[in-house]
């Protein structure tokens, strides 16, 4: 399996999702879905980044 660097938009989306999840969990920021599912949101950010690494051109 050949890994490739994710594109900038994919990387930014994954970072934004991860930061929002961390803010909801640790800083107590109230975000409707994320506040109740912070771990799920963090996992989604990781999966987006993983997909950007595995699939070329994403």
HELIX and SHEET records of a PDB file:
HELIX    1   1 UNK A    8  UNK A   22  1                                  15    
HELIX    2   2 UNK A   23  UNK A   27  3                                   5    
HELIX    3   3 UNK A   38  UNK A   54  1                                  17    
END                                                                             
